[in-house]
Amino acid sequence: MSREQAIARIDAQFESGEFLAVLDRMVGYKTESQSDKRGEELQAYLDKELVPQFTALGFTTKIVPSPSGRGPNLLASYHESDDLPTVLMYGHGDVVPGMEGEWRDGLDPWRCTTVGERVYGRGTADNKGQHAINIAALRAVHETRGGRLGFNVKFIVEMGEEIGSPDLPKVCESLRDELKADLFLASDGPRLSAERPTIFLGCRGGRRIHLDLKLREGAHHSGNWGGLLANPATILASAISTLVDRDGRILLDALKPPRIINQIRSALADVVVSPTPDEPSLSEGWGEDGLSPAERLYAWNTLEVLAINAGNVANPANAIPGEAHAVLQLRFVVGTDIENVVPAIEKHLAANGYGDIKVSQSQFFNASRTDIDNPWVGWAVESVRKTTGKPPALLPNFGGSLPNDVFTDILGLPTVWVPHSYPGCSQHAPDEHILKPVTSEALRIMAGLFWDLGEKGK
């Protein structure tokens, strides 16, 4: 038995169509967590699909109810010896709405359909396909080693990530002793690109900031009142321009992160953000001055206007609106004083003559990351390089948000994420898909990682 044999076994699983057949079955569960009508599907995905898969590998399983009742959780555990390393893994089986009728050529979002190198289906990229890859790789190593792995595994699957993982912190806190491990290893989000394997160590945080300005009830004729009544839309747009300029540069220091340390600059030095032809091209001159695109995306904060409203844009009246509203989002990295953000904005607006604007916040994801110098990071980078023959992109954190802080802050684990998707996968949209070459390489990467983890156990 050897590393090469384990990888050959996972290659055979993919080439025979076995892996995609299992994924098709998993995609068939309509696990839309944003719908209040899918409770049975959420439960069935765990009971009928994942529990049998884990049981066949020798795992013990238990369903952990959600404290809010919005989505169950599954804990699967595999133990060989107290003397072996233990890895905690994670996935989420819930998906965003299927958006039936909006997919290309009438494709069914609840089936895997292969067109060229793309495999379409809701959840193929986010996240059923990704944890399916990890389970398949565990199986390949388990079979190659004759019914052993050479390490212990704990795997938690939640069914509420697409609604912000509201119960995951409480669930993990309640299972703290059962989730003890040496390493957290999981897969979600996209690689840097389809061509380059990627490892990221955490995620940026996200906080929504609401700006609301109400000056009066109702709207008033612009011919009769123009030049006499203050326009809340004009005031709000002007206020936003004091927070972020026309080129996307943050103007308020309290919204910026600490300076980028040399260790992170070094890690990002060879990271090139290069969109494919079917992805949007990068905007020239947009974002913080003096930073590379990779540093802007993975090591800096951004303030985005998500929505702005006054009057009826679809059918505007010739009237001055009485109120205006905007929703902004601060994406932030570790080290940002996030608790001071709203007070700082309030103080800034008041000092600049915008004291009537009400500032509030919602939808919060924390920022977190594992230190690049952690020994598990170097181990993972070397394993991926050995399997693929190319150095993976090492990102200090993912550009988006994941519940990584649950594992770093609550469970105190080093976190290593190995994503199996790519930026153009259309997750959260019609035509979500995975790429067959990326999937094949991801299966090999994970089989190599699991084999090397078993060798480490020796």
Secondary structure as a PSIPRED ss2 file (coil, helix, strand):
# PSIPRED VFORMAT (PSIPRED V4.0)

   1 M C   1.000  0.000  0.000
   2 S C   1.000  0.000  0.000
   3 R H   0.000  1.000  0.000
   4 E H   0.000  1.000  0.000
   5 Q H   0.000  1.000  0.000
   6 A H   0.000  1.000  0.000
   7 I H   0.000  1.000  0.000
   8 A H   0.000  1.000  0.000
   9 R H   0.000  1.000  0.000
  10 I H   0.000  1.000  0.000
  11 D H   0.000  1.000  0.000
  12 A H   0.000  1.000  0.000
  13 Q H   0.000  1.000  0.000
  14 F H   0.000  1.000  0.000
  15 E H   0.000  1.000  0.000
  16 S C   1.000  0.000  0.000
  17 G C   1.000  0.000  0.000
  18 E H   0.000  1.000  0.000
  19 F H   0.000  1.000  0.000
  20 L H   0.000  1.000  0.000
  21 A H   0.000  1.000  0.000
  22 V H   0.000  1.000  0.000
  23 L H   0.000  1.000  0.000
  24 D H   0.000  1.000  0.000
  25 R H   0.000  1.000  0.000
  26 M H   0.000  1.000  0.000
  27 V H   0.000  1.000  0.000
  28 G C   1.000  0.000  0.000
  29 Y C   1.000  0.000  0.000
  30 K C   1.000  0.000  0.000
  31 T C   1.000  0.000  0.000
  32 E E   0.000  0.000  1.000
  33 S C   1.000  0.000  0.000
  34 Q C   1.000  0.000  0.000
  35 S C   1.000  0.000  0.000
  36 D C   1.000  0.000  0.000
  37 K C   1.000  0.000  0.000
  38 R C   1.000  0.000  0.000
  39 G H   0.000  1.000  0.000
  40 E H   0.000  1.000  0.000
  41 E H   0.000  1.000  0.000
  42 L H   0.000  1.000  0.000
  43 Q H   0.000  1.000  0.000
  44 A H   0.000  1.000  0.000
  45 Y H   0.000  1.000  0.000
  46 L H   0.000  1.000  0.000
  47 D H   0.000  1.000  0.000
  48 K H   0.000  1.000  0.000
  49 E H   0.000  1.000  0.000
  50 L H   0.000  1.000  0.000
  51 V H   0.000  1.000  0.000
  52 P H   0.000  1.000  0.000
  53 Q H   0.000  1.000  0.000
  54 F H   0.000  1.000  0.000
  55 T H   0.000  1.000  0.000
  56 A H   0.000  1.000  0.000
  57 L C   1.000  0.000  0.000
  58 G C   1.000  0.000  0.000
  59 F C   1.000  0.000  0.000
  60 T E   0.000  0.000  1.000
  61 T E   0.000  0.000  1.000
  62 K E   0.000  0.000  1.000
  63 I E   0.000  0.000  1.000
  64 V E   0.000  0.000  1.000
  65 P C   1.000  0.000  0.000
  66 S C   1.000  0.000  0.000
  67 P C   1.000  0.000  0.000
  68 S C   1.000  0.000  0.000
  69 G C   1.000  0.000  0.000
  70 R C   1.000  0.000  0.000
  71 G C   1.000  0.000  0.000
  72 P C   1.000  0.000  0.000
  73 N E   0.000  0.000  1.000
  74 L E   0.000  0.000  1.000
  75 L E   0.000  0.000  1.000
  76 A E   0.000  0.000  1.000
  77 S E   0.000  0.000  1.000
  78 Y E   0.000  0.000  1.000
  79 H C   1.000  0.000  0.000
  80 E C   1.000  0.000  0.000
  81 S C   1.000  0.000  0.000
  82 D C   1.000  0.000  0.000
  83 D C   1.000  0.000  0.000
  84 L C   1.000  0.000  0.000
  85 P C   1.000  0.000  0.000
  86 T E   0.000  0.000  1.000
  87 V E   0.000  0.000  1.000
  88 L E   0.000  0.000  1.000
  89 M E   0.000  0.000  1.000
  90 Y E   0.000  0.000  1.000
  91 G E   0.000  0.000  1.000
  92 H E   0.000  0.000  1.000
  93 G C   1.000  0.000  0.000
  94 D C   1.000  0.000  0.000
  95 V E   0.000  0.000  1.000
  96 V C   1.000  0.000  0.000
  97 P C   1.000  0.000  0.000
  98 G C   1.000  0.000  0.000
  99 M C   1.000  0.000  0.000
 100 E C   1.000  0.000  0.000
 101 G C   1.000  0.000  0.000
 102 E C   1.000  0.000  0.000
 103 W C   1.000  0.000  0.000
 104 R H   0.000  1.000  0.000
 105 D H   0.000  1.000  0.000
 106 G H   0.000  1.000  0.000
 107 L C   1.000  0.000  0.000
 108 D C   1.000  0.000  0.000
 109 P C   1.000  0.000  0.000
 110 W C   1.000  0.000  0.000
 111 R C   1.000  0.000  0.000
 112 C C   1.000  0.000  0.000
 113 T E   0.000  0.000  1.000
 114 T E   0.000  0.000  1.000
 115 V E   0.000  0.000  1.000
 116 G C   1.000  0.000  0.000
 117 E C   1.000  0.000  0.000
 118 R E   0.000  0.000  1.000
 119 V E   0.000  0.000  1.000
 120 Y E   0.000  0.000  1.000
 121 G C   1.000  0.000  0.000
 122 R C   1.000  0.000  0.000
 123 G C   1.000  0.000  0.000
 124 T C   1.000  0.000  0.000
 125 A C   1.000  0.000  0.000
 126 D C   1.000  0.000  0.000
 127 N C   1.000  0.000  0.000
 128 K H   0.000  1.000  0.000
 129 G H   0.000  1.000  0.000
 130 Q H   0.000  1.000  0.000
 131 H H   0.000  1.000  0.000
 132 A H   0.000  1.000  0.000
 133 I H   0.000  1.000  0.000
 134 N H   0.000  1.000  0.000
 135 I H   0.000  1.000  0.000
 136 A H   0.000  1.000  0.000
 137 A H   0.000  1.000  0.000
 138 L H   0.000  1.000  0.000
 139 R H   0.000  1.000  0.000
 140 A H   0.000  1.000  0.000
 141 V H   0.000  1.000  0.000
 142 H H   0.000  1.000  0.000
 143 E H   0.000  1.000  0.000
 144 T H   0.000  1.000  0.000
 145 R C   1.000  0.000  0.000
 146 G C   1.000  0.000  0.000
 147 G C   1.000  0.000  0.000
 148 R C   1.000  0.000  0.000
 149 L C   1.000  0.000  0.000
 150 G C   1.000  0.000  0.000
 151 F C   1.000  0.000  0.000
 152 N E   0.000  0.000  1.000
 153 V E   0.000  0.000  1.000
 154 K E   0.000  0.000  1.000
 155 F E   0.000  0.000  1.000
 156 I E   0.000  0.000  1.000
 157 V E   0.000  0.000  1.000
 158 E E   0.000  0.000  1.000
 159 M C   1.000  0.000  0.000
 160 G C   1.000  0.000  0.000
 161 E H   0.000  1.000  0.000
 162 E H   0.000  1.000  0.000
 163 I H   0.000  1.000  0.000
 164 G C   1.000  0.000  0.000
 165 S C   1.000  0.000  0.000
 166 P C   1.000  0.000  0.000
 167 D C   1.000  0.000  0.000
 168 L H   0.000  1.000  0.000
 169 P H   0.000  1.000  0.000
 170 K H   0.000  1.000  0.000
 171 V H   0.000  1.000  0.000
 172 C H   0.000  1.000  0.000
 173 E H   0.000  1.000  0.000
 174 S H   0.000  1.000  0.000
 175 L C   1.000  0.000  0.000
 176 R C   1.000  0.000  0.000
 177 D C   1.000  0.000  0.000
 178 E C   1.000  0.000  0.000
 179 L C   1.000  0.000  0.000
 180 K C   1.000  0.000  0.000
 181 A C   1.000  0.000  0.000
 182 D C   1.000  0.000  0.000
 183 L E   0.000  0.000  1.000
 184 F E   0.000  0.000  1.000
 185 L E   0.000  0.000  1.000
 186 A E   0.000  0.000  1.000
 187 S C   1.000  0.000  0.000
 188 D C   1.000  0.000  0.000
 189 G C   1.000  0.000  0.000
 190 P E   0.000  0.000  1.000
 191 R C   1.000  0.000  0.000
 192 L C   1.000  0.000  0.000
 193 S E   0.000  0.000  1.000
 194 A C   1.000  0.000  0.000
 195 E C   1.000  0.000  0.000
 196 R E   0.000  0.000  1.000
 197 P C   1.000  0.000  0.000
 198 T E   0.000  0.000  1.000
 199 I E   0.000  0.000  1.000
 200 F E   0.000  0.000  1.000
 201 L C   1.000  0.000  0.000
 202 G E   0.000  0.000  1.000
 203 C E   0.000  0.000  1.000
 204 R C   1.000  0.000  0.000
 205 G E   0.000  0.000  1.000
 206 G E   0.000  0.000  1.000
 207 R E   0.000  0.000  1.000
 208 R E   0.000  0.000  1.000
 209 I E   0.000  0.000  1.000
 210 H E   0.000  0.000  1.000
 211 L E   0.000  0.000  1.000
 212 D E   0.000  0.000  1.000
 213 L E   0.000  0.000  1.000
 214 K E   0.000  0.000  1.000
 215 L C   1.000  0.000  0.000
 216 R C   1.000  0.000  0.000
 217 E C   1.000  0.000  0.000
 218 G C   1.000  0.000  0.000
 219 A C   1.000  0.000  0.000
 220 H E   0.000  0.000  1.000
 221 H E   0.000  0.000  1.000
 222 S H   0.000  1.000  0.000
 223 G H   0.000  1.000  0.000
 224 N H   0.000  1.000  0.000
 225 W H   0.000  1.000  0.000
 226 G C   1.000  0.000  0.000
 227 G C   1.000  0.000  0.000
 228 L C   1.000  0.000  0.000
 229 L C   1.000  0.000  0.000
 230 A C   1.000  0.000  0.000
 231 N C   1.000  0.000  0.000
 232 P H   0.000  1.000  0.000
 233 A H   0.000  1.000  0.000
 234 T H   0.000  1.000  0.000
 235 I H   0.000  1.000  0.000
 236 L H   0.000  1.000  0.000
 237 A H   0.000  1.000  0.000
 238 S H   0.000  1.000  0.000
 239 A H   0.000  1.000  0.000
 240 I H   0.000  1.000  0.000
 241 S C   1.000  0.000  0.000
 242 T C   1.000  0.000  0.000
 243 L C   1.000  0.000  0.000
 244 V E   0.000  0.000  1.000
 245 D C   1.000  0.000  0.000
 246 R C   1.000  0.000  0.000
 247 D C   1.000  0.000  0.000
 248 G C   1.000  0.000  0.000
 249 R C   1.000  0.000  0.000
 250 I E   0.000  0.000  1.000
 251 L C   1.000  0.000  0.000
 252 L C   1.000  0.000  0.000
 253 D H   0.000  1.000  0.000
 254 A H   0.000  1.000  0.000
 255 L H   0.000  1.000  0.000
 256 K C   1.000  0.000  0.000
 257 P C   1.000  0.000  0.000
 258 P C   1.000  0.000  0.000
 259 R C   1.000  0.000  0.000
 260 I C   1.000  0.000  0.000
 261 I C   1.000  0.000  0.000
 262 N H   0.000  1.000  0.000
 263 Q H   0.000  1.000  0.000
 264 I H   0.000  1.000  0.000
 265 R H   0.000  1.000  0.000
 266 S H   0.000  1.000  0.000
 267 A H   0.000  1.000  0.000
 268 L H   0.000  1.000  0.000
 269 A C   1.000  0.000  0.000
 270 D C   1.000  0.000  0.000
 271 V C   1.000  0.000  0.000
 272 V C   1.000  0.000  0.000
 273 V C   1.000  0.000  0.000
 274 S C   1.000  0.000  0.000
 275 P C   1.000  0.000  0.000
 276 T C   1.000  0.000  0.000
 277 P C   1.000  0.000  0.000
 278 D C   1.000  0.000  0.000
 279 E C   1.000  0.000  0.000
 280 P C   1.000  0.000  0.000
 281 S C   1.000  0.000  0.000
 282 L C   1.000  0.000  0.000
 283 S C   1.000  0.000  0.000
 284 E C   1.000  0.000  0.000
 285 G C   1.000  0.000  0.000
 286 W C   1.000  0.000  0.000
 287 G C   1.000  0.000  0.000
 288 E C   1.000  0.000  0.000
 289 D C   1.000  0.000  0.000
 290 G C   1.000  0.000  0.000
 291 L C   1.000  0.000  0.000
 292 S C   1.000  0.000  0.000
 293 P H   0.000  1.000  0.000
 294 A H   0.000  1.000  0.000
 295 E H   0.000  1.000  0.000
 296 R H   0.000  1.000  0.000
 297 L H   0.000  1.000  0.000
 298 Y H   0.000  1.000  0.000
 299 A C   1.000  0.000  0.000
 300 W C   1.000  0.000  0.000
 301 N C   1.000  0.000  0.000
 302 T E   0.000  0.000  1.000
 303 L E   0.000  0.000  1.000
 304 E E   0.000  0.000  1.000
 305 V E   0.000  0.000  1.000
 306 L E   0.000  0.000  1.000
 307 A E   0.000  0.000  1.000
 308 I E   0.000  0.000  1.000
 309 N E   0.000  0.000  1.000
 310 A C   1.000  0.000  0.000
 311 G C   1.000  0.000  0.000
 312 N C   1.000  0.000  0.000
 313 V C   1.000  0.000  0.000
 314 A C   1.000  0.000  0.000
 315 N C   1.000  0.000  0.000
 316 P C   1.000  0.000  0.000
 317 A C   1.000  0.000  0.000
 318 N C   1.000  0.000  0.000
 319 A E   0.000  0.000  1.000
 320 I E   0.000  0.000  1.000
 321 P C   1.000  0.000  0.000
 322 G C   1.000  0.000  0.000
 323 E E   0.000  0.000  1.000
 324 A E   0.000  0.000  1.000
 325 H E   0.000  0.000  1.000
 326 A E   0.000  0.000  1.000
 327 V E   0.000  0.000  1.000
 328 L E   0.000  0.000  1.000
 329 Q E   0.000  0.000  1.000
 330 L E   0.000  0.000  1.000
 331 R E   0.000  0.000  1.000
 332 F E   0.000  0.000  1.000
 333 V C   1.000  0.000  0.000
 334 V C   1.000  0.000  0.000
 335 G C   1.000  0.000  0.000
 336 T C   1.000  0.000  0.000
 337 D C   1.000  0.000  0.000
 338 I H   0.000  1.000  0.000
 339 E H   0.000  1.000  0.000
 340 N H   0.000  1.000  0.000
 341 V H   0.000  1.000  0.000
 342 V H   0.000  1.000  0.000
 343 P H   0.000  1.000  0.000
 344 A H   0.000  1.000  0.000
 345 I H   0.000  1.000  0.000
 346 E H   0.000  1.000  0.000
 347 K H   0.000  1.000  0.000
 348 H H   0.000  1.000  0.000
 349 L H   0.000  1.000  0.000
 350 A H   0.000  1.000  0.000
 351 A H   0.000  1.000  0.000
 352 N C   1.000  0.000  0.000
 353 G C   1.000  0.000  0.000
 354 Y C   1.000  0.000  0.000
 355 G C   1.000  0.000  0.000
 356 D C   1.000  0.000  0.000
 357 I C   1.000  0.000  0.000
 358 K E   0.000  0.000  1.000
 359 V E   0.000  0.000  1.000
 360 S E   0.000  0.000  1.000
 361 Q E   0.000  0.000  1.000
 362 S E   0.000  0.000  1.000
 363 Q E   0.000  0.000  1.000
 364 F E   0.000  0.000  1.000
 365 F E   0.000  0.000  1.000
 366 N C   1.000  0.000  0.000
 367 A C   1.000  0.000  0.000
 368 S E   0.000  0.000  1.000
 369 R E   0.000  0.000  1.000
 370 T C   1.000  0.000  0.000
 371 D C   1.000  0.000  0.000
 372 I C   1.000  0.000  0.000
 373 D C   1.000  0.000  0.000
 374 N C   1.000  0.000  0.000
 375 P H   0.000  1.000  0.000
 376 W H   0.000  1.000  0.000
 377 V H   0.000  1.000  0.000
 378 G H   0.000  1.000  0.000
 379 W H   0.000  1.000  0.000
 380 A H   0.000  1.000  0.000
 381 V H   0.000  1.000  0.000
 382 E H   0.000  1.000  0.000
 383 S H   0.000  1.000  0.000
 384 V H   0.000  1.000  0.000
 385 R H   0.000  1.000  0.000
 386 K H   0.000  1.000  0.000
 387 T H   0.000  1.000  0.000
 388 T H   0.000  1.000  0.000
 389 G C   1.000  0.000  0.000
 390 K C   1.000  0.000  0.000
 391 P C   1.000  0.000  0.000
 392 P C   1.000  0.000  0.000
 393 A E   0.000  0.000  1.000
 394 L E   0.000  0.000  1.000
 395 L E   0.000  0.000  1.000
 396 P C   1.000  0.000  0.000
 397 N C   1.000  0.000  0.000
 398 F E   0.000  0.000  1.000
 399 G C   1.000  0.000  0.000
 400 G C   1.000  0.000  0.000
 401 S C   1.000  0.000  0.000
 402 L C   1.000  0.000  0.000
 403 P C   1.000  0.000  0.000
 404 N H   0.000  1.000  0.000
 405 D H   0.000  1.000  0.000
 406 V H   0.000  1.000  0.000
 407 F H   0.000  1.000  0.000
 408 T H   0.000  1.000  0.000
 409 D H   0.000  1.000  0.000
 410 I H   0.000  1.000  0.000
 411 L C   1.000  0.000  0.000
 412 G C   1.000  0.000  0.000
 413 L C   1.000  0.000  0.000
 414 P C   1.000  0.000  0.000
 415 T E   0.000  0.000  1.000
 416 V E   0.000  0.000  1.000
 417 W E   0.000  0.000  1.000
 418 V C   1.000  0.000  0.000
 419 P C   1.000  0.000  0.000
 420 H C   1.000  0.000  0.000
 421 S E   0.000  0.000  1.000
 422 Y C   1.000  0.000  0.000
 423 P C   1.000  0.000  0.000
 424 G C   1.000  0.000  0.000
 425 C C   1.000  0.000  0.000
 426 S C   1.000  0.000  0.000
 427 Q C   1.000  0.000  0.000
 428 H C   1.000  0.000  0.000
 429 A C   1.000  0.000  0.000
 430 P C   1.000  0.000  0.000
 431 D C   1.000  0.000  0.000
 432 E C   1.000  0.000  0.000
 433 H E   0.000  0.000  1.000
 434 I E   0.000  0.000  1.000
 435 L E   0.000  0.000  1.000
 436 K H   0.000  1.000  0.000
 437 P H   0.000  1.000  0.000
 438 V H   0.000  1.000  0.000
 439 T H   0.000  1.000  0.000
 440 S H   0.000  1.000  0.000
 441 E H   0.000  1.000  0.000
 442 A H   0.000  1.000  0.000
 443 L H   0.000  1.000  0.000
 444 R H   0.000  1.000  0.000
 445 I H   0.000  1.000  0.000
 446 M H   0.000  1.000  0.000
 447 A H   0.000  1.000  0.000
 448 G H   0.000  1.000  0.000
 449 L H   0.000  1.000  0.000
 450 F H   0.000  1.000  0.000
 451 W H   0.000  1.000  0.000
 452 D H   0.000  1.000  0.000
 453 L H   0.000  1.000  0.000
 454 G H   0.000  1.000  0.000
 455 E H   0.000  1.000  0.000
 456 K H   0.000  1.000  0.000
 457 G H   0.000  1.000  0.000
 458 K C   1.000  0.000  0.000
